[in-house]
Amino acid sequence: MSLHTQYLESFLRSQFYMLRMDGPLPLPHRHYIAIMAAARHQCSYLINMHVDEFLKTGGIAEWLNGLQYVPQRLKNLNEINKLLAHRPWLITKEHIQKLVKTGENNWSLPELVHAVVLLAHYHALASFVFGSGINPERDPEISNGFRLIPVNNFCIVDSLSELEALMERMKRLQEEREDEEASQEEMTTRFEKEKKESLFVVSGDTFHSFPHSDLLCFIEDPGFGYEDFARRGEEHLPTFRAQDYTWENHGFSLVNRLYSDIGHLLDEKFRMVYNLTYNTMATHEDVDTTMLRRALFNYVHCMFGIRYDDYDYGEVNQLLERSLKVYIKTVTCYPERTTKRMYDSYWRQFKHSEKVHVNLLLMEARMQAELLYALRAITRHLT
């Protein structure tokens, strides 16, 4: 992240606030929730980090033996942790009501919002960790050992034509956008087409790796994972129309009201990553990359069933090549399957820092998608 210092400062401010500053949850609980979230994606890098922090902040060591040793109210987060991590569109106000109903193990709404922010943060951070090749990958040849996935040693590959073609498509889309605007009906059709096409974006590494035994203790229902929002042959769920429940108009104010100031910090971070640009693309300078950044962000939301009425999803198909879509879907939906080969296979002539920038966009888009579903359910519970 230090390749993007402006963003890093914003990220650290929000993470420091949710882990260390005044808030509804006790410090050890915050780190344990981080462990529970990271375990959904078998992210040992984050788990190990928060095991240490949990103990340093006075956490009870016995809890680290697994979920059966923790208080029932923490165990009760399992369902929402699982849904947020893999299928956030299934979260309903009933899930919220179950957690906040009166009783000795109930959650107050401020506590629950703090927990939800932590869960979404660490699911998304696991995407960044795997996408950037930070997570220690278990090596079967080393007993109980780890080896680090090497981060891409970038070399200029003779594929400039790929870059030129992408820039040409961006230019053409810009001109078409200025010439004529697609009808609302056409925009809806293009979204549905992109959503359906995302069903066929699967990586070559489609194995379902079962969590290692030392992580299983933090996971309930380990077989539960991502399933496409628009599944084949099923009555698909209603699309989440972004205009009906936006971060800016709804999520931000709710989260800020129940867990003061975190809304401002998250908002700053979302805006920072969305607007972050150096006006470069590989070897080219003075390039407006807005269109490309928006395509990346909106494609993640599309896979989570979130649609923007004012966005032409035809642009996603024009701008994101298949190998990039495979990478995005893997990093966002099942990050533990990400490989270096996937990372190397897209945008081969782009700088490593530009690919890290892609990972930052994917991470924040994912976190925002999870929060929108959870906060919408909380709003429905309140109304």
C-alpha positions in Angstrom: 0.0 0.0 0.0 2.9 2.3 0.6 3.2 2.6 -3.2 0.1 4.8 -2.8 0.9 7.0 0.2 -2.2 9.2 0.2 -4.4 6.1 0.2 -2.3 4.4 2.9 -2.7 7.3 5.3 -6.5 7.2 4.8 -6.5 3.4 5.3 -4.4 3.5 8.4 -6.6 6.2 10.0 -9.8 4.2 9.6 -8.2 0.9 10.7 -6.6 2.6 13.7 -10.0 4.1 14.6 -11.9 0.8 14.4 -9.3 -1.2 16.3 -7.9 1.2 18.9 -10.1 4.3 19.5 -13.2 4.7 21.6 -16.0 2.6 20.2 -18.8 0.3 21.3 -16.7 -2.9 21.4 -14.0 -3.9 23.9 -10.5 -4.1 22.3 -10.0 -7.9 22.5 -13.4 -8.5 20.9 -12.4 -6.3 17.9 -9.3 -8.4 17.3 -11.3 -11.7 17.7 -13.9 -10.5 15.2 -11.0 -9.7 12.8 -9.8 -13.3 13.2 -13.3 -14.6 12.5 -13.5 -12.5 9.4 -10.0 -13.5 8.0 -10.7 -17.2 8.7 -13.6 -17.2 6.2 -10.9 -16.7 3.5 -8.2 -18.8 5.3 -6.0 -15.7 5.5 -3.3 -16.9 7.9 -1.4 -13.6 7.5 -4.2 -11.6 9.1 -5.2 -14.3 11.6 -1.6 -14.5 13.0 -1.4 -10.7 13.2 -4.6 -10.4 15.2 -3.9 -13.4 17.4 -0.9 -11.4 18.7 -3.0 -8.2 19.0 -5.8 -10.1 20.8 -3.4 -11.4 23.5 -1.7 -8.0 23.8 -5.0 -6.2 24.5 -5.9 -8.7 27.3 -7.8 -11.3 25.3 -8.5 -14.7 27.0 -6.0 -17.1 25.5 -8.4 -20.0 25.7 -10.6 -18.3 23.0 -7.9 -19.0 20.5 -8.6 -22.7 20.8 -11.7 -22.1 18.7 -15.3 -20.8 18.6 -16.6 -23.3 21.2 -14.5 -21.4 23.8 -15.9 -17.9 23.1 -19.0 -16.3 24.7 -22.3 -17.1 22.9 -22.8 -13.5 21.7 -19.6 -13.6 19.7 -20.6 -17.0 18.4 -23.9 -15.5 17.3 -21.9 -13.4 14.7 -21.1 -16.6 12.7 -24.1 -16.3 10.5 -23.7 -12.7 9.5 -19.9 -13.2 9.1 -20.5 -16.1 6.7 -23.2 -14.2 4.7 -21.2 -11.0 4.5 -18.1 -12.8 3.3 -19.7 -14.9 0.6 -23.3 -13.9 -0.2 -24.1 -10.5 1.4 -27.3 -10.2 -0.7 -28.9 -12.9 1.6 -28.7 -10.6 4.7 -32.2 -9.6 5.8 -33.6 -7.5 8.7 -34.5 -10.9 10.4 -30.7 -11.6 10.8 -30.4 -8.2 12.5 -33.4 -8.7 14.7 -32.0 -12.1 15.9 -28.8 -10.4 17.0 -30.3 -7.4 18.7 -33.4 -9.1 20.3 -33.5 -8.7 24.1 -31.6 -11.3 26.2 -28.3 -11.7 27.8 -26.4 -12.4 24.6 -28.0 -9.6 22.6 -26.0 -6.9 20.6 -26.8 -3.3 20.8 -27.1 -1.6 17.4 -23.9 0.5 17.9 -22.0 -2.7 18.8 -23.4 -4.5 15.8 -22.5 -1.7 13.4 -18.9 -1.8 14.9 -18.8 -5.5 14.3 -20.2 -5.3 10.8 -17.6 -2.6 9.8 -14.8 -4.9 11.2 -16.1 -8.0 9.4 -16.4 -6.1 6.0 -13.0 -4.5 6.5 -11.2 -7.8 7.1 -13.0 -9.7 4.4 -12.0 -7.0 1.9 -8.5 -6.8 3.4 -8.1 -10.6 2.8 -8.8 -9.9 -0.9 -6.0 -7.3 -0.9 -3.6 -9.6 0.9 -4.1 -12.5 -1.5 -4.3 -10.2 -4.5 -1.0 -8.7 -3.7 0.7 -12.0 -2.9 1.4 -11.3 0.8 -0.3 -14.3 2.4 2.1 -17.1 3.3 1.1 -20.0 1.1 1.4 -23.4 2.8 4.1 -25.5 1.3 3.3 -29.2 1.5 7.1 -30.0 1.3 7.8 -28.0 4.4 6.2 -29.4 7.5 4.2 -26.7 9.3 6.1 -24.2 7.2 5.2 -21.3 4.9 6.6 -19.8 1.8 5.8 -16.4 0.6 4.3 -16.1 -2.8 6.8 -13.9 -4.7 5.3 -10.5 -5.6 5.5 -9.9 -9.3 9.0 -8.9 -10.5 7.8 -6.6 -13.2 9.5 -6.7 -16.5 8.4 -5.0 -19.6 6.8 -7.6 -21.8 6.4 -7.1 -25.5 2.7 -6.6 -25.4 2.3 -2.9 -26.0 -0.3 -3.6 -28.6 -2.6 -4.7 -25.8 -2.2 -1.4 -24.1 -2.7 0.6 -27.3 -5.9 -1.4 -28.0 -7.2 -0.6 -24.5 -6.5 3.1 -24.9 -8.2 3.1 -28.3 -11.3 1.5 -26.7 -11.3 4.1 -24.0 -11.1 6.9 -26.6 -13.9 5.4 -28.7 -16.2 4.9 -25.7 -15.6 8.5 -24.7 -16.6 9.7 -28.2 -19.7 7.5 -28.3 -20.7 8.7 -24.9 -20.6 12.3 -26.2 -22.4 11.5 -29.4 -25.4 9.6 -28.0 -26.8 8.5 -24.7 -28.1 4.9 -24.3 -31.8 4.6 -23.2 -32.6 3.5 -19.7 -34.0 0.2 -21.1 -30.8 -0.4 -23.0 -28.7 0.3 -19.9 -30.8 -2.3 -17.9 -30.3 -4.8 -20.7 -26.5 -4.3 -20.7 -26.4 -4.7 -16.9 -28.3 -8.0 -17.1 -26.1 -9.2 -19.9 -22.9 -8.4 -17.9 -24.4 -10.0 -14.7 -25.2 -13.2 -16.7 -21.8 -13.2 -18.4 -20.1 -13.0 -15.0 -21.4 -16.6 -14.4 -19.0 -17.8 -17.1 -16.0 -16.0 -15.7 -14.3 -18.8 -13.8 -10.7 -19.3 -13.1 -8.7 -22.4 -14.0 -8.2 -22.9 -10.3 -11.8 -23.7 -9.4 -10.9 -26.2 -6.7 -12.5 -25.6 -3.3 -9.5 -25.7 -0.9 -10.7 -26.9 2.4 -9.4 -24.8 5.4 -6.4 -26.1 7.2 -7.1 -27.7 10.6 -5.6 -24.8 12.6 -8.0 -22.4 10.9 -11.1 -24.6 11.0 -11.6 -23.9 14.7 -12.5 -20.2 13.8 -15.0 -21.2 11.1 -18.6 -22.5 11.2 -19.9 -24.1 8.1 -16.6 -24.2 6.2 -18.2 -25.5 3.0 -20.3 -22.3 2.6 -18.8 -20.0 -0.1 -19.5 -17.5 -2.9 -22.2 -18.4 -5.4 -23.0 -16.3 -8.4 -25.7 -13.7 -7.7 -27.4 -14.6 -10.9 -27.3 -18.4 -10.8 -28.3 -20.5 -13.8 -31.8 -21.8 -13.9 -32.9 -20.2 -10.7 -35.3 -17.4 -9.9 -32.7 -14.8 -9.3 -32.9 -12.3 -6.4 -34.0 -8.8 -7.1 -31.1 -6.5 -8.1 -30.0 -4.0 -5.5 -30.6 -0.7 -7.2 -27.8 1.6 -6.0 -30.1 4.6 -6.2 -32.5 3.1 -3.7 -29.9 2.8 -1.0 -26.6 4.6 -1.6 -23.6 4.9 0.6 -23.6 8.7 0.3 -27.3 9.2 1.2 -28.1 6.3 3.4 -25.3 4.1 4.6 -22.9 6.9 5.6 -25.4 8.7 7.9 -26.6 5.5 9.5 -23.1 4.2 10.3 -22.1 7.6 11.6 -25.1 7.9 13.8 -24.5 4.5 15.5 -20.7 4.5 15.5 -19.6 8.1 15.5 -16.9 9.3 13.1 -16.3 6.0 11.4 -18.6 7.1 8.5 -16.4 10.1 7.8 -13.2 7.9 7.8 -14.7 5.3 5.5 -16.2 7.9 3.2 -12.8 9.6 2.9 -11.2 6.2 2.1 -13.8 5.3 -0.5 -13.5 8.7 -2.2 -9.7 8.5 -2.0 -9.4 5.2 -3.8 -12.1 6.1 -6.4 -10.5 9.3 -7.3 -6.8 8.2 -7.0 -5.0 8.7 -10.2 -1.5 9.6 -11.5 -2.9 10.2 -15.0 -0.7 7.4 -16.3 -1.2 4.0 -18.0 2.0 2.0 -18.2 4.3 4.1 -20.4 1.6 6.7 -21.3 1.2 10.0 -19.4 -1.7 12.5 -19.3 -4.3 9.8 -19.5 -7.7 10.2 -17.9 -8.3 6.9 -16.3 -11.7 7.7 -14.7 -13.6 5.4 -17.1 -11.3 2.5 -16.3 -11.5 3.0 -12.5 -15.3 3.2 -12.6 -15.5 0.0 -14.7 -13.4 -1.9 -12.1 -15.4 -0.6 -9.2 -18.8 -1.2 -10.8 -17.9 -4.7 -12.1 -17.3 -5.8 -8.4 -20.7 -4.4 -7.5 -22.3 -6.1 -10.5 -21.0 -9.5 -9.2 -22.7 -8.7 -5.9 -26.0 -7.8 -7.6 -25.7 -4.0 -7.2 -26.7 -1.9 -10.2 -26.1 1.8 -11.0 -28.9 3.3 -13.2 -26.6 5.9 -14.7 -23.8 3.5 -15.7 -23.5 1.9 -19.1 -22.3 -1.7 -18.3 -21.4 -2.1 -22.0 -18.2 -0.3 -20.9 -17.2 -3.1 -18.6 -17.1 -5.5 -21.5 -15.1 -3.1 -23.6 -12.5 -2.2 -21.0 -12.0 -5.4 -18.9 -10.4 -8.2 -20.8 -11.2 -11.8 -19.8 -8.0 -12.5 -17.9 -8.6 -9.3 -15.8 -12.2 -10.4 -15.1 -11.0 -13.8 -13.9 -8.6 -12.0 -11.6 -11.2 -9.6 -10.3 -13.7 -12.4 -9.6 -11.2 -14.6 -7.9 -9.7 -11.8 -5.7 -13.1 -10.5 -4.8 -15.2 -13.7 -4.4 -12.7 -16.4 -3.4 -9.4 -14.6 -2.7 -7.8 -17.8 -1.2 -7.7 -19.2 -4.8 -5.7 -16.3 -6.3 -2.4 -17.3 -7.9 0.6 -15.4 -9.1 -0.2 -16.7 -12.6 -3.6 -14.9 -12.5 -1.8 -11.7 -11.3 0.7 -11.9 -14.1 -1.8 -12.7 -16.9 -3.5 -9.4 -17.1 -2.2 -6.0 -18.2 1.2 -7.4 -18.6 2.9 -4.1 -19.5 1.5 -2.2 -16.5 3.6 -1.3 -13.6 3.3 -3.3 -10.3 2.1 -0.1 -8.6 -0.8 0.1 -11.1 -1.8 -3.4 -10.3 -1.7 -2.7 -6.6 -4.0 0.3 -7.4 -6.4 -2.2 -9.0 -6.3 -4.3 -5.8 -7.1 -1.2 -3.7 -10.1 -0.5 -5.9 -11.3 -4.1 -5.7 -10.9 -4.1 -1.9 -12.8 -0.9 -1.3 -15.6 -1.8 -3.8 -16.0 -5.1 -2.0 -16.1 -3.5 1.4 -18.7 -1.0 0.3 -20.9 -3.7 -1.3 -20.9 -5.7 2.0 -21.7 -2.6 4.0 -24.5 -1.6 1.7 -26.3 -4.9 2.2 -25.7 -5.0 5.9 -26.7 -1.4 6.5 -29.8 -1.7 4.3 -30.9 -4.6 6.5 -30.3 -2.6 9.7 -32.3 0.3 8.2 -35.2 -2.1 7.4 -35.0 -3.3 11.0 -35.3 0.2 12.3 -38.2 1.2 10.0 
